[in-house]
Amino acid sequence: MRPKVRVALIGLGRMGRVHARNLAGRCRSAELAAVADADAGMAEAAGAEFDVPWTTDSGALLDDPTVDAVAVATPTAAHADLVVRAARAGKHVFCEKPIALDRPATVRAVEAVAATGVRFQIGFHRRHDPDWVAATRRIHAGEMGEPYLFRTSLRDMKPPPVEFLAGSGGFFVDMTIHDLDTARWMVGEVVEVAAYGTALADPAIGEIGDLDTALVVLRFESGALGVIDNSRAAGYGYECSTEVMGRSATVRIDRPQHRHYQWLTPDGATYGINRDFEERYPLAYAEEMEAFARCVRDGTEPAVTGLDALAAFDLATAADLAWRTGRAVPVVPERRDGGVVYSFAGQA
């Protein structure tokens, strides 16, 4: 293996640009080998900015023997096919969530990658954020005692374009999936999902049959309860916070400041608020790519796998079903192949 894992990036939208910057200069164990995008102008501009080869043909990167791994940050509809093609070409794969927009395609991708033996990591960035990592380690070490309440909020300042949302897989698959993965990671497996949603902040979102605000209630296998609140349109800024209560302690991850100072006047105190996920998670996005490179280099398993992505997708679709039917959905966690998947009545 080369001193640095050479990662080719496919997809140069907003998340792709985040990963390009990290691979080009913020990861000790990885380097950006090349970039690809269907838009020639975007690909050429990124190639010039990062001084790497560029192409509109992702297949060329998969055939390149100097490329060790690929990072897939294309629109979701293209994820599964690229993941399978990359794995069969012998390239280790990092993929943004979700793997696909439907369960059969997700399962096919996970199984196809497993058959090749390459490393496969999913972009659930909170699993690499220093605050969430430290808190979860202490929970798993037993310092909290038995957790009995999980609460998390994820709120965007303003919604993405409706055109994006129309192809995103829906509110729960595109947004709540992060919180569902966090819930499983911090507290454990889930046995029931209820969900409530509305589209009051932006009527255009309701017109495409999607939500802009939702509540999800979870019942965990341990008996603990969970509450997730999500909004596409908080207005004041971007917020992502989590709290877990246990018998011996409570951990709260909350109110990160964009700038670490307060402005004090006789009228009150103010401090900067994050505007989006890029401002909130610069360390997490860099560390998840660094962690991926170390897995490739050292032959270890990623912290978040294809089966984790499938489990979160299952819970997201259970939440969608609960919202549409107005009934709580019992889910059954099934252990297999070192991971967990979920089944429930009405599952597609």
C-alpha positions as CSV (number, residue, x, y, z in Angstrom):
1,M,0.0,0.0,0.0
2,R,1.2,3.5,-0.8
3,P,2.0,5.9,2.0
4,K,-1.3,7.7,1.4
5,V,-4.5,6.0,0.1
6,R,-5.3,7.5,-3.3
7,V,-9.0,8.3,-3.4
8,A,-10.9,9.4,-6.5
9,L,-14.0,11.5,-5.9
10,I,-17.1,11.0,-8.0
11,G,-19.7,13.8,-7.8
12,L,-18.8,17.5,-7.2
13,G,-22.0,18.9,-5.7
14,R,-22.0,20.5,-2.3
15,M,-21.0,17.3,-0.4
16,G,-18.5,16.4,-3.1
17,R,-16.7,19.7,-2.7
18,V,-16.5,19.2,1.1
19,H,-14.9,15.8,0.5
20,A,-12.6,17.2,-2.2
21,R,-11.2,19.8,0.1
22,N,-10.6,17.3,2.9
23,L,-8.9,14.8,0.6
24,A,-6.8,17.4,-1.0
25,G,-5.3,18.7,2.2
26,R,-6.8,17.7,5.6
27,C,-6.3,14.0,5.7
28,R,-3.0,12.5,6.9
29,S,-3.7,9.1,5.4
30,A,-5.4,10.0,2.1
31,E,-4.9,12.1,-1.0
32,L,-7.2,13.2,-3.7
33,A,-6.2,11.2,-6.8
34,A,-8.7,12.5,-9.4
35,V,-12.3,14.0,-9.7
36,A,-15.2,13.2,-11.9
37,D,-18.6,14.8,-12.5
38,A,-21.2,14.6,-15.3
39,D,-20.8,18.4,-15.6
40,A,-17.6,18.9,-17.5
41,G,-17.3,22.5,-16.3
42,M,-17.5,21.5,-12.6
43,A,-15.1,18.6,-13.1
44,E,-12.5,20.8,-15.0
45,A,-12.8,23.6,-12.4
46,A,-12.2,21.2,-9.5
47,G,-9.4,19.5,-11.3
48,A,-7.7,22.9,-11.7
49,E,-8.4,24.0,-8.1
50,F,-7.0,20.8,-6.6
51,D,-4.4,20.1,-9.3
52,V,-5.6,16.6,-10.0
53,P,-6.8,14.9,-13.2
54,W,-10.5,15.3,-14.0
55,T,-13.0,13.5,-16.2
56,T,-16.7,13.1,-16.9
57,D,-16.3,9.4,-17.2
58,S,-16.4,7.7,-13.8
59,G,-15.6,4.4,-15.4
60,A,-12.1,5.7,-16.3
61,L,-11.4,6.2,-12.6
62,L,-12.6,2.7,-11.8
63,D,-10.2,1.3,-14.3
64,D,-7.2,3.4,-13.1
65,P,-4.7,1.2,-11.3
66,T,-3.3,4.2,-9.4
67,V,-6.6,4.7,-7.7
68,D,-7.0,2.7,-4.4
69,A,-10.5,3.9,-3.5
70,V,-13.4,6.0,-4.6
71,A,-15.7,8.4,-2.7
72,V,-19.2,8.5,-4.1
73,A,-21.0,11.9,-3.7
74,T,-23.3,11.9,-6.7
75,P,-27.1,12.4,-6.5
76,T,-28.5,9.4,-4.6
77,A,-30.1,7.7,-7.6
78,A,-26.6,7.0,-8.9
79,H,-25.1,5.7,-5.6
80,A,-25.9,2.0,-5.8
81,D,-24.7,1.4,-9.3
82,L,-21.4,3.2,-8.7
83,V,-20.8,1.4,-5.4
84,V,-21.2,-2.0,-7.1
85,R,-19.1,-1.1,-10.1
86,A,-16.3,0.3,-7.9
87,A,-16.3,-2.7,-5.6
88,R,-16.2,-5.1,-8.5
89,A,-13.3,-3.1,-9.9
90,G,-11.4,-3.8,-6.7
91,K,-11.7,-0.2,-5.3
92,H,-12.6,0.4,-1.7
93,V,-15.7,2.6,-1.4
94,F,-16.9,5.5,0.6
95,C,-20.5,6.4,-0.1
96,E,-22.7,9.2,1.0
97,K,-26.0,8.2,2.6
98,P,-28.4,6.7,1.6
99,I,-27.0,3.9,-0.6
100,A,-30.2,3.9,-2.7
101,L,-33.7,5.2,-2.8
102,D,-35.3,1.7,-2.3
103,R,-34.6,-1.3,-0.2
104,P,-33.9,-3.9,-2.9
105,A,-31.3,-1.7,-4.5
106,T,-29.7,-1.1,-1.1
107,V,-29.6,-4.8,-0.3
108,R,-28.1,-5.7,-3.7
109,A,-25.4,-3.1,-3.2
110,V,-24.5,-4.3,0.3
111,E,-24.4,-7.9,-0.8
112,A,-22.4,-7.2,-4.0
113,V,-19.8,-5.2,-2.0
114,A,-19.5,-7.9,0.7
115,A,-18.8,-10.5,-2.0
116,T,-15.7,-8.5,-3.2
117,G,-14.1,-8.0,0.3
118,V,-13.4,-4.3,-0.2
119,R,-13.9,-1.8,2.6
120,F,-17.2,0.0,2.5
121,Q,-18.0,3.0,4.6
122,I,-21.1,5.2,4.7
123,G,-21.1,8.9,5.3
124,F,-22.9,9.2,8.7
125,H,-20.6,12.0,9.8
126,R,-21.7,12.2,13.4
127,R,-20.0,8.9,14.1
128,H,-16.7,10.8,13.6
129,D,-17.6,14.1,15.3
130,P,-15.4,14.5,18.5
131,D,-18.4,15.4,20.7
132,W,-20.6,12.5,19.7
133,V,-17.7,10.0,19.7
134,A,-16.6,11.0,23.2
135,A,-20.1,10.9,24.6
136,T,-20.9,7.6,23.0
137,R,-17.7,6.0,24.3
138,R,-18.7,6.9,27.8
139,I,-22.2,5.6,27.4
140,H,-20.9,2.3,26.1
141,A,-18.3,2.1,28.9
142,G,-21.2,2.1,31.3
143,E,-20.6,5.5,32.9
144,M,-24.2,6.6,32.4
145,G,-25.7,3.4,33.6
146,E,-28.8,2.3,31.7
147,P,-29.9,5.0,29.2
148,Y,-33.7,5.6,29.4
149,L,-34.3,8.7,27.2
150,F,-32.8,9.7,23.9
151,R,-33.6,13.1,22.3
152,T,-32.1,14.6,19.2
153,S,-32.8,17.6,17.0
154,L,-31.7,18.3,13.4
155,R,-32.9,21.6,11.9
156,D,-31.7,23.2,8.7
157,M,-31.8,27.0,8.4
158,K,-33.7,26.8,5.1
159,P,-34.9,24.0,2.8
160,P,-32.9,22.7,-0.1
161,P,-34.5,23.4,-3.6
162,V,-37.7,21.6,-4.2
163,E,-36.1,20.0,-7.3
164,F,-33.6,18.3,-5.0
165,L,-36.2,17.2,-2.5
166,A,-38.3,15.6,-5.3
167,G,-35.5,13.1,-5.9
168,S,-34.2,12.8,-2.4
169,G,-36.2,9.8,-1.2
170,G,-38.4,11.8,1.1
171,F,-37.9,13.6,4.4
172,F,-37.2,10.5,6.6
173,V,-34.8,8.8,4.2
174,D,-32.9,12.0,3.3
175,M,-32.9,13.8,6.7
176,T,-34.1,11.7,9.7
177,I,-31.8,8.8,8.6
178,H,-28.9,10.6,10.4
179,D,-30.8,10.7,13.7
180,L,-31.9,7.1,13.3
181,D,-28.3,6.0,12.9
182,T,-27.3,8.1,15.9
183,A,-30.0,6.5,18.0
184,R,-28.9,3.0,17.2
185,W,-25.3,3.9,17.7
186,M,-25.7,5.6,21.1
187,V,-28.6,3.6,22.7
188,G,-29.2,0.4,20.8
189,E,-31.7,-1.3,18.6
190,V,-35.3,-0.1,18.0
191,V,-38.5,-2.1,18.3
192,E,-41.2,0.5,17.5
193,V,-41.4,3.7,15.4
194,A,-44.1,6.4,15.4
195,A,-44.0,9.5,13.3
196,Y,-45.9,12.8,12.7
197,G,-45.2,15.3,10.0
198,T,-46.4,18.5,8.4
199,A,-45.4,20.9,5.6
200,L,-46.3,24.3,7.0
201,A,-43.0,26.1,6.7
202,D,-42.8,25.8,2.9
203,P,-46.1,24.9,1.0
204,A,-44.1,24.0,-2.1
205,I,-42.7,21.0,-0.2
206,G,-46.2,19.8,0.7
207,E,-47.2,20.1,-3.0
208,I,-44.6,17.3,-3.9
209,G,-46.0,15.1,-1.1
210,D,-43.1,15.7,1.3
211,L,-42.6,17.2,4.8
212,D,-40.7,20.1,6.2
213,T,-41.1,19.3,9.9
214,A,-41.5,16.0,11.7
215,L,-41.4,14.3,15.0
216,V,-40.4,10.6,15.4
217,V,-40.9,8.6,18.6
218,L,-38.8,5.5,19.2
219,R,-39.1,2.6,21.6
220,F,-35.8,0.8,22.0
221,E,-35.2,-2.9,22.6
222,S,-33.9,-2.0,26.1
223,G,-37.2,-0.3,27.0
224,A,-35.7,3.2,26.6
225,L,-37.6,5.9,24.7
226,G,-36.5,8.3,22.0
227,V,-37.7,11.5,20.5
228,I,-36.4,13.0,17.2
229,D,-37.5,16.5,16.0
230,N,-36.5,17.6,12.5
231,S,-37.1,20.7,10.5
232,R,-36.1,21.9,7.0
233,A,-36.8,25.5,7.9
234,A,-35.6,26.6,11.4
235,G,-34.9,30.1,10.1
236,Y,-32.5,31.2,12.8
237,G,-29.7,28.9,11.7
238,Y,-28.5,25.3,11.6
239,E,-28.9,23.2,14.8
240,C,-28.0,19.6,15.6
241,S,-28.1,18.6,19.2
242,T,-28.5,15.3,21.2
243,E,-29.2,14.4,24.8
244,V,-29.2,11.0,26.4
245,M,-30.4,10.5,30.0
246,G,-29.4,7.6,32.1
247,R,-29.6,6.3,35.7
248,S,-26.2,7.9,36.7
249,A,-25.7,10.8,34.3
250,T,-27.0,12.8,31.4
251,V,-25.0,13.8,28.3
252,R,-25.9,16.8,26.3
253,I,-24.3,17.8,23.0
254,D,-25.7,21.3,22.2
255,R,-25.2,24.8,21.0
256,P,-21.9,24.7,19.2
257,Q,-20.8,28.2,18.2
258,H,-19.5,29.2,14.8
259,R,-17.3,31.7,16.5
260,H,-16.3,31.2,20.1
261,Y,-16.9,34.6,21.5
262,Q,-19.9,36.6,22.8
263,W,-20.8,40.2,21.9
264,L,-22.0,42.0,25.1
265,T,-24.0,45.2,25.2
266,P,-26.5,46.8,27.6
267,D,-29.2,45.2,25.4
268,G,-28.0,41.7,25.8
269,A,-25.5,39.1,24.7
270,T,-25.2,37.6,21.2
271,Y,-23.0,34.9,19.7
272,G,-22.6,33.5,16.2
273,I,-24.9,30.6,15.1
274,N,-23.9,28.0,12.5
275,R,-25.7,28.5,9.2
276,D,-25.3,25.0,7.8
277,F,-23.8,21.6,8.2
278,E,-20.5,22.7,6.7
279,E,-19.9,25.2,9.4
280,R,-21.1,22.8,12.2
281,Y,-19.1,19.7,11.1
282,P,-15.7,20.6,9.6
283,L,-13.8,18.2,12.0
284,A,-16.3,15.3,11.5
285,Y,-16.2,15.4,7.7
286,A,-12.4,15.5,7.7
287,E,-12.2,12.7,10.2
288,E,-14.7,10.4,8.5
289,M,-12.5,10.5,5.3
290,E,-9.4,10.0,7.4
291,A,-11.0,7.0,9.1
292,F,-12.0,5.6,5.8
293,A,-8.4,5.8,4.5
294,R,-7.0,4.2,7.7
295,C,-9.5,1.3,7.2
296,V,-8.2,0.8,3.6
297,R,-4.6,1.1,4.7
298,D,-4.9,-1.1,7.7
299,G,-7.5,-3.6,6.5
300,T,-9.8,-2.9,9.4
301,E,-13.6,-2.6,9.4
302,P,-15.2,0.9,9.1
303,A,-17.0,2.3,12.1
304,V,-20.2,2.6,10.0
305,T,-20.9,-0.1,7.4
306,G,-23.3,-1.0,4.6
307,L,-25.4,-2.9,7.1
308,D,-25.6,0.1,9.3
309,A,-26.8,2.1,6.3
310,L,-29.4,-0.6,5.6
311,A,-30.6,-0.6,9.2
312,A,-31.0,3.2,9.2
313,F,-32.8,3.0,5.8
314,D,-35.2,0.4,7.3
315,L,-36.0,2.6,10.2
316,A,-36.5,5.6,8.0
317,T,-39.0,3.8,5.8
318,A,-40.8,2.5,8.9
319,A,-41.1,6.2,10.0
320,D,-42.5,7.1,6.6
321,L,-45.0,4.3,6.9
322,A,-46.0,5.4,10.4
323,W,-46.5,9.0,9.2
324,R,-48.6,7.9,6.2
325,T,-50.8,5.5,8.2
326,G,-51.0,7.4,11.5
327,R,-50.0,4.2,13.4
328,A,-46.9,3.2,15.3
329,V,-44.9,0.5,13.4
330,P,-43.4,-2.4,15.3
331,V,-40.0,-3.3,13.9
332,V,-38.0,-6.4,14.4
333,P,-34.2,-6.2,14.6
334,E,-32.6,-9.2,13.0
335,R,-28.9,-9.9,13.7
336,R,-27.0,-11.2,10.6
337,D,-23.4,-11.1,9.2
338,G,-22.1,-9.0,12.1
339,G,-24.9,-6.3,11.7
340,V,-28.6,-5.7,12.1
341,V,-31.4,-5.2,9.6
342,Y,-35.1,-4.6,10.4
343,S,-38.3,-6.1,9.2
344,F,-41.9,-4.9,9.7
345,A,-45.3,-5.4,8.3
346,G,-45.8,-3.3,5.1
347,Q,-42.1,-3.1,4.4
348,A,-41.5,-2.6,0.7
